[in-house]
Amino acid sequence: MAKIELRRVTKIFGPDPKAALERVRAGMGKEELLATTGHDLALCDVSLAVEEGEVFAVMGLSGSGKSTLIRHINRLIDPTEGEIVIDGVNILELSIPALERYRRTKMGMVFQNFGLLPHRTVLENVAYGLKIQGLSRAARDARATEWIETVGLAGYAAHYPWQLSGGMRQRVGLARALCTDPEILLMDEPFSALDPLIRTQMQDELMALQARLKKTIVFITHDLGEALRLGDRIAFLKDAGIVQIGTPAEVLNEPADAYVRAFVRQIDRAAALAERHRGSAVEPAAGPVG
């Protein structure tokens, strides 16, 4: 059984999504729907399955539906139609209290803009999820300190986010997400705001941690090189729908259509496949990056 399943998920933004859904069912596409009704078809009949312990990368151009997709997994967005199933449970059927427990215990999220609380210290930011879970101050501070050290920020626990570089702030975000020991980690273009060198180092950090932790990770990116390095499988989104899901080797050697071929055309296939394995042997950084 898959860890995460999206079953025929369609999401339409607008004042009357149910009426717009009928037009989509009749064959109307994204551009025509927007032009004729003002509704935005963000996801269209998307089905996918993510296996436990897998890094599942999702990529596509801006507006293809990547961020909308990942926000369905923790129900920040509910679909117009379809099912979202985690460990065999349709989470659309959860009550609000059950959904809150599910979010607190099942998953962590790392954002592109770091999402840190500016008036809390590094330690307080990393421990925040544990505070929500009700752990004692001593217990949460001890665990948060371990994660701060794990991501290479020993000595920075009392600093505030504004005192840190971008790479360091993203390390805080990663430590905060992992501190609650979630089964699922959702990462929405977490490294895209970083300089190229820092970005590569953060990818190394994630790969080294994943080799040890074996989390189920959904990783959103618009960078094929990043998707190839990190993803066990990659899903390509175009115009709200999935055009291909495959391993890095499958994507590089058997692109499904012209859209995927355009992404892979400039990629050195042998180098890309060799590079994706390099980071698993990289130790987590001993000091701050950036």
Phi, psi and omega per residue, in radians:
M1 nan 2.327 3.126
A2 -1.174 2.644 3.076
K3 -1.251 -0.780 -3.120
I4 -2.240 2.315 3.042
E5 -2.320 2.318 2.881
L6 -1.873 2.186 -3.060
R7 -2.041 1.814 3.066
R8 0.892 0.897 -3.085
V9 -1.464 2.208 3.007
T10 -2.174 2.354 3.093
K11 -2.254 2.183 3.115
I12 -2.159 2.205 3.075
F13 -1.697 2.342 3.126
G14 2.674 3.080 -3.039
P15 -1.242 -0.436 -3.098
D16 -2.431 1.220 -3.051
P17 -1.106 -0.538 -3.132
K18 -1.144 -0.729 3.087
A19 -1.139 -0.718 3.110
A20 -1.128 -0.581 3.122
L21 -1.046 -0.650 3.117
E22 -1.091 -0.660 3.100
R23 -1.167 -0.683 3.099
V24 -1.122 -0.743 3.109
R25 -1.067 -0.520 3.137
A26 -1.431 -0.032 3.039
G27 1.953 0.073 -3.126
M28 -1.299 2.344 -3.114
G29 -1.593 -3.131 -3.030
K30 -1.049 -0.894 -3.075
E31 -1.154 -0.763 -3.129
E32 -1.145 -0.692 3.127
L33 -1.078 -0.767 3.136
L34 -1.132 -0.736 -3.090
A35 -1.199 -0.625 -3.036
T36 -1.647 -0.459 -3.057
T37 -2.164 -0.250 -3.063
G38 1.369 0.109 3.120
H39 -1.630 2.529 -3.122
D40 -1.826 2.052 3.070
L41 -1.468 1.742 -3.039
A42 -1.516 -0.644 3.039
L43 -2.396 2.458 -3.105
C44 -2.302 1.869 3.016
D45 0.943 0.852 -3.079
V46 -1.543 2.168 3.030
S47 -2.218 2.328 3.084
L48 -2.783 2.822 3.102
A49 -2.372 2.310 3.120
V50 -1.969 2.201 -3.095
E51 -1.443 2.704 3.115
E52 -1.079 2.323 3.127
G53 1.414 0.085 -3.084
E54 -1.626 2.539 2.902
V55 -1.693 1.942 -3.073
F56 -1.899 1.884 -3.116
A57 -1.565 2.454 3.088
V58 -2.168 2.167 -3.109
M59 -2.400 2.833 3.138
G60 2.916 3.038 3.129
L61 -1.258 2.913 3.077
S62 -1.014 2.381 -3.133
G63 1.498 0.059 -3.103
S64 -1.405 -0.266 3.103
G65 1.980 0.157 -3.047
K66 -1.063 -0.952 -3.089
S67 -1.178 -0.604 3.066
T68 -1.070 -0.723 -3.132
L69 -1.067 -0.875 -3.045
I70 -1.160 -0.528 -3.141
R71 -1.323 -0.211 2.988
H72 -1.302 -0.505 -3.035
I73 -1.209 -0.536 3.050
N74 -1.883 0.243 3.068
R75 1.027 0.570 2.873
L76 -1.197 -0.441 3.033
I77 -2.262 2.378 3.037
D78 -1.766 2.507 -3.107
P79 -1.287 2.750 2.974
T80 -1.265 -0.586 3.124
E81 -2.676 2.578 3.056
G82 2.067 -3.108 -3.120
E83 -2.243 2.574 3.028
I84 -2.158 2.010 -2.977
V85 -2.079 2.161 3.095
I86 -2.086 2.129 -3.119
D87 0.909 0.679 3.082
G88 1.446 -0.001 -3.106
V89 -1.896 2.228 3.046
N90 -1.311 1.849 -3.015
I91 -1.258 -0.196 3.062
L92 -1.204 -0.287 3.138
E93 -1.635 -0.023 -3.122
L94 -1.289 2.515 2.991
S95 -1.234 2.905 3.128
I96 -1.036 -0.823 3.093
P97 -1.062 -0.695 3.129
A98 -1.172 -0.655 3.096
L99 -1.125 -0.706 3.120
E100 -1.118 -0.717 3.096
R101 -1.126 -0.717 3.131
Y102 -1.051 -0.776 3.130
R103 -1.150 -0.690 -3.096
R104 -1.207 -0.607 -2.973
T105 -1.827 -0.448 -3.011
K106 -1.642 -0.528 -2.945
M107 -2.562 2.735 2.980
G108 -2.181 2.787 -3.120
M109 -2.367 2.400 3.088
V110 -2.062 2.219 -3.010
F111 -1.805 2.792 3.083
Q112 -1.089 -0.706 -3.081
N113 -1.672 0.401 3.053
F114 1.313 -0.746 3.071
G115 1.126 0.495 -3.124
L116 -1.470 2.709 3.082
L117 -1.489 1.971 -2.926
P118 -1.175 -0.443 -3.073
H119 -1.746 0.234 3.041
R120 -2.004 2.580 3.130
T121 -1.220 2.982 3.052
V122 -0.964 -0.822 3.137
L123 -1.054 -0.776 -3.124
E124 -1.168 -0.641 3.090
N125 -1.132 -0.813 -3.099
V126 -1.165 -0.624 -3.094
A127 -1.470 -0.042 -2.972
Y128 -1.045 -0.775 3.138
G129 -1.090 -0.607 3.107
L130 -1.219 -0.579 3.067
K131 -1.117 -0.754 3.107
I132 -1.076 -0.606 3.127
Q133 -1.310 -0.204 3.068
G134 1.646 0.242 3.108
L135 -1.222 2.676 3.110
S136 -1.159 2.791 -3.135
R137 -1.022 -0.792 -3.100
A138 -1.106 -0.753 -3.099
A139 -1.166 -0.764 -3.098
R140 -1.253 -0.622 3.113
D141 -1.164 -0.665 3.134
A142 -1.121 -0.794 -3.125
R143 -1.214 -0.703 3.124
A144 -1.085 -0.688 3.118
T145 -1.071 -0.714 3.110
E146 -1.039 -0.742 -3.111
W147 -1.282 -0.594 3.059
I148 -1.052 -0.734 3.103
E149 -1.211 -0.656 -3.117
T150 -1.065 -0.673 -3.121
V151 -1.576 0.207 2.995
G152 1.475 0.464 -3.121
L153 -2.060 0.491 3.073
A154 -0.982 2.330 -3.122
G155 1.650 -0.105 -3.104
Y156 -1.907 0.178 -3.044
A157 -1.046 -0.562 -3.084
A158 -1.598 -0.026 3.122
H159 -1.349 2.800 3.057
Y160 -1.815 2.733 -3.092
P161 -0.925 -0.653 -3.097
W162 -1.193 -0.219 3.112
Q163 -1.597 -0.005 -3.043
L164 -1.947 2.703 3.017
S165 -1.302 2.987 3.127
G166 -1.051 -0.763 3.130
G167 -1.109 -0.656 3.128
M168 -1.204 -0.705 3.112
R169 -1.106 -0.652 3.126
Q170 -1.218 -0.527 3.033
R171 -1.134 -0.673 3.078
V172 -1.085 -0.763 3.114
G173 -1.061 -0.697 3.115
L174 -1.177 -0.761 3.115
A175 -1.086 -0.728 3.129
R176 -1.075 -0.754 -3.128
A177 -1.148 -0.632 -3.077
L178 -1.486 -0.321 -3.018
C179 -1.099 -0.551 -3.139
T180 -1.465 0.056 -3.137
D181 0.958 0.950 -3.127
P182 -1.269 2.658 3.055
E183 -1.323 -0.542 -3.053
I184 -2.147 2.347 3.090
L185 -2.079 2.114 3.120
L186 -1.807 2.182 -3.061
M187 -2.227 1.930 -3.059
D188 -1.781 1.651 -3.100
E189 0.794 0.917 -2.969
P190 -1.179 -0.416 -3.039
F191 -1.917 0.054 -2.989
S192 -1.211 -0.386 -3.136
A193 -1.534 -0.010 -3.057
L194 -1.633 2.697 3.036
D195 -1.090 2.670 -3.038
P196 -0.937 -0.761 -3.119
L197 -1.152 -0.781 3.126
I198 -1.103 -0.682 -3.131
R199 -1.066 -0.785 3.125
T200 -1.098 -0.697 3.133
Q201 -1.152 -0.661 3.101
M202 -1.195 -0.616 3.039
Q203 -1.084 -0.769 3.082
D204 -1.016 -0.770 -3.136
E205 -1.036 -0.811 -3.124
L206 -1.126 -0.736 -3.133
M207 -1.119 -0.687 3.114
A208 -1.158 -0.740 3.111
L209 -1.148 -0.726 -3.111
Q210 -1.147 -0.593 3.102
A211 -1.059 -0.499 -3.141
R212 -1.617 -0.680 -2.956
L213 -1.614 -0.532 3.128
K214 0.987 0.808 3.067
K215 -1.303 2.794 2.950
T216 -1.568 2.044 -2.998
I217 -2.130 2.256 2.935
V218 -1.877 2.086 -2.967
F219 -2.117 2.004 3.139
I220 -1.613 2.347 3.112
T221 -2.703 2.756 2.983
H222 -1.910 0.124 -3.046
D223 -1.912 1.966 -3.101
L224 -1.116 -0.658 3.114
G225 -1.015 -0.721 3.097
E226 -1.156 -0.756 3.124
A227 -1.082 -0.694 3.139
L228 -1.187 -0.657 3.135
R229 -1.171 -0.751 -2.931
L230 -1.719 -0.565 -2.939
G231 -1.447 2.321 2.919
D232 -1.258 -0.624 2.972
R233 -2.428 2.770 -3.093
I234 -2.276 2.306 3.015
A235 -1.874 2.314 3.088
F236 -1.819 2.188 3.089
L237 -1.824 2.408 3.052
K238 -2.526 2.213 3.097
D239 0.888 0.741 3.018
A240 1.425 -0.031 -3.129
G241 -2.157 2.814 3.109
I242 -1.534 2.256 3.117
V243 -1.826 -0.379 3.089
Q244 -2.835 2.477 2.928
I245 -2.241 2.229 -3.136
G246 -2.913 2.958 3.034
T247 -1.227 2.861 3.068
P248 -0.932 -0.732 3.137
A249 -1.126 -0.723 3.131
E250 -1.130 -0.734 -3.131
V251 -1.131 -0.763 -3.108
L252 -1.228 -0.673 -3.037
N253 -1.633 -0.390 -3.100
E254 -2.405 1.074 3.108
P255 -1.058 2.414 -2.972
A256 -1.283 -0.537 -3.080
D257 -2.745 -3.060 -3.087
A258 -1.105 -0.565 3.134
Y259 -1.090 -0.858 3.130
V260 -1.218 -0.671 3.116
R261 -1.037 -0.624 3.120
A262 -1.117 -0.596 3.097
F263 -1.219 -0.727 -2.976
V264 -1.568 -0.128 -2.997
R265 -1.015 -0.686 -3.053
Q266 -1.632 0.111 -3.080
I267 -1.553 2.320 2.979
D268 -1.356 1.836 -2.984
R269 -1.053 -0.850 -3.099
A270 -1.096 -0.755 -3.126
A271 -1.163 -0.689 -3.121
A272 -1.138 -0.731 -3.129
L273 -1.228 -0.575 3.082
A274 -1.232 -0.682 -3.070
E275 -1.165 -0.589 -3.074
R276 -1.141 -0.373 -3.138
H277 -1.606 -0.250 -3.037
R278 -1.132 -0.749 -3.014
G279 -1.174 -0.387 -3.113
S280 -1.129 -0.346 3.135
A281 -1.685 0.001 -3.100
V282 -1.434 2.275 3.084
E283 -1.335 2.552 3.022
P284 -0.935 2.544 -3.045
A285 -1.052 2.500 3.125
A286 -1.494 -0.272 -3.093
G287 -2.519 3.057 -3.080
P288 -1.190 2.628 3.121
V289 -1.994 2.391 2.991
G290 1.590 nan nan
